[in-house]
């Protein structure tokens, strides 16, 4: 039985044996994601723990995946796996409260300064507004990158559907229109990012490259790519908050 047949049969029966077969089919995805994330979290958590957290994400992905959606399971699962790993790392509470506070301050500062300027502020403008050095801002952006993306990644991969009334029929004209509208809003937000931010978002989410690989393409350091990515995520979040799509909490 090939994967397509396995998915169709599991979708219709929810047979536990078929679910186990699907999990075994895609366990390699967990190793890929955990391997990439170990580069960032290796000093905080063991590789085996990342694998364990990732397996939880894979199982959840198999249970939740809808074969009728226009998305590959591999793409959906990798985001879920990464999100689950990050959620579990967060529970270890190794991220300093000061860094969490700094992330909120930077996001708030970006929002207020953008309203004032009518455009996304540069790093130098943002550092001056927050009354911190440029080096401190860029260091903070690099540090918050890893824990600040999971919820937005889930939003991106699900096309914001979890923010739409779950009591509505997924295929109702109202929900189909709302999902389409949100996709268009998200597309416009990404289009309005700076060229470097758009490139990082594209290479990271669509081409699934690592910071190191993106840095090689853009001729920038991994730290710089991390900063660009983090600022882009904060920018996207602020725009989605304005549209009433994303919950700031």
HUUR-V291942 format. One record per residue. N is the residue number from 0. RES is the residue in one letter. SS is DSSP state (h for helix, s for strand, l for the rest). PHI is phi in whole degrees, 0 to 359 (none if undefined). NEAR is the number of other ideal C-beta (glycine too) atoms within 8 Angstrom. Layout:
# HUUR-V291942
n;res;ss;phi;near
N;RES;SS;PHI;NEAR
N;RES;SS;PHI;NEAR
This chain:
# HUUR-V291942
n;res;ss;phi;near
0;X;l;none;4
1;X;l;281;5
2;X;h;298;6
3;X;h;300;6
4;X;h;294;8
5;X;h;298;13
6;X;h;296;12
7;X;h;298;9
8;X;h;291;11
9;X;h;294;13
10;X;h;300;8
11;X;h;271;6
12;X;h;248;7
13;X;l;57;7
14;X;l;293;8
15;X;h;296;6
16;X;h;294;6
17;X;h;291;11
18;X;h;299;12
19;X;h;296;8
20;X;h;296;9
21;X;h;294;12
22;X;h;300;12
23;X;h;295;7
24;X;h;296;8
25;X;h;247;14
26;X;h;299;10
27;X;h;299;6
28;X;h;297;12
29;X;h;297;14
30;X;h;294;10
31;X;h;295;9
32;X;h;294;13
33;X;h;298;15
34;X;h;297;9
35;X;h;295;8
36;X;h;285;12
37;X;h;296;10
38;X;h;299;9
39;X;h;265;6
40;X;h;251;11
41;X;l;303;8
42;X;l;280;3
43;X;l;250;7
44;X;l;209;8
45;X;l;287;5
46;X;h;301;9
47;X;h;298;6
48;X;h;293;9
49;X;h;298;14
50;X;h;298;11
51;X;h;298;8
52;X;h;297;13
53;X;h;296;15
54;X;h;296;11
55;X;h;299;10
56;X;h;295;16
57;X;h;295;16
58;X;h;299;9
59;X;h;299;10
60;X;h;296;14
61;X;h;298;13
62;X;h;292;7
63;X;h;267;7
64;X;l;297;11
65;X;l;251;5
66;X;l;294;7
67;X;l;275;3
68;X;l;282;7
69;X;l;275;2
70;X;l;206;7
71;X;l;285;5
72;X;h;300;10
73;X;h;303;8
74;X;h;293;9
75;X;h;300;13
76;X;h;293;15
77;X;h;297;12
78;X;h;292;12
79;X;h;296;15
80;X;h;298;16
81;X;h;297;13
82;X;h;299;13
83;X;h;294;13
84;X;h;299;15
85;X;h;295;13
86;X;h;300;9
87;X;h;287;11
88;X;h;294;13
89;X;h;301;9
90;X;h;295;6
91;X;l;288;8
92;X;l;57;5
93;X;l;271;5
94;X;l;280;8
95;X;l;301;5
96;X;h;300;6
97;X;h;297;6
98;X;h;286;11
99;X;h;299;9
100;X;h;297;8
101;X;h;298;10
102;X;h;300;12
103;X;h;294;8
104;X;h;294;9
105;X;h;294;15
106;X;h;297;11
107;X;h;295;8
108;X;h;298;11
109;X;h;300;15
110;X;h;296;10
111;X;h;293;9
112;X;h;289;12
113;X;h;294;12
114;X;h;298;7
115;X;h;285;6
116;X;h;272;8
117;X;l;78;5
118;X;l;198;5
119;X;l;290;8
120;X;l;288;11
121;X;l;285;6
122;X;h;300;12
123;X;h;294;7
124;X;h;298;10
125;X;h;292;14
126;X;h;295;12
127;X;h;293;7
128;X;h;297;10
129;X;h;277;10
130;X;l;60;4
131;X;l;229;6
132;X;l;288;6
133;X;h;300;8
134;X;h;297;6
135;X;h;293;9
136;X;h;297;14
137;X;h;293;11
138;X;h;295;8
139;X;h;294;12
140;X;h;300;14
141;X;h;293;11
142;X;h;291;8
143;X;h;275;13
144;X;l;304;13
145;X;l;291;10
146;X;l;262;10
147;X;l;258;11
148;X;l;251;12
149;X;h;301;11
150;X;h;294;7
151;X;h;288;12
152;X;h;299;12
153;X;h;298;12
154;X;h;296;12
155;X;h;297;10
156;X;h;288;11
157;X;l;262;8
158;X;l;53;9
159;X;l;68;13
160;X;h;293;8
161;X;h;287;8
162;X;h;268;9
163;X;l;262;11
164;X;l;314;5
165;X;l;288;5
166;X;l;283;3
167;X;l;284;9
168;X;l;294;5
169;X;l;305;6
170;X;l;260;5
171;X;l;291;8
172;X;h;303;5
173;X;h;296;7
174;X;h;287;13
175;X;h;302;9
176;X;h;294;8
177;X;h;294;9
178;X;h;298;12
179;X;h;298;8
180;X;h;295;8
181;X;h;294;13
182;X;h;301;10
183;X;h;295;8
184;X;h;297;11
185;X;h;297;14
186;X;h;298;8
187;X;h;294;8
188;X;h;298;12
189;X;h;295;10
190;X;h;298;7
191;X;l;272;6
192;X;l;290;13
193;X;l;295;6
194;X;h;300;6
195;X;h;293;8
196;X;h;293;13
197;X;h;300;12
198;X;h;294;10
199;X;h;297;14
200;X;h;300;12
201;X;h;296;9
202;X;h;291;12
203;X;h;282;12
204;X;h;270;9
205;X;h;265;6
206;X;l;265;7
207;X;l;57;6
208;X;l;271;8
209;X;l;278;7
210;X;h;302;10
211;X;h;298;8
212;X;h;293;9
213;X;h;295;15
214;X;h;300;13
215;X;h;296;7
216;X;h;293;8
217;X;h;269;10
218;X;l;58;5
219;X;l;228;8
220;X;l;286;6
221;X;h;300;8
222;X;h;298;8
223;X;h;293;9
224;X;h;298;14
225;X;h;299;13
226;X;h;297;13
227;X;h;298;12
228;X;h;298;15
229;X;h;298;14
230;X;h;294;12
231;X;h;297;13
232;X;h;297;12
233;X;h;298;13
234;X;h;296;13
235;X;h;299;13
236;X;h;302;12
237;X;h;299;12
238;X;h;293;10
239;X;h;290;14
240;X;h;297;12
241;X;h;301;6
242;X;l;277;8
243;X;l;76;4
244;X;l;262;10
245;X;l;248;10
246;X;l;274;5
247;X;l;298;5
248;X;l;274;2
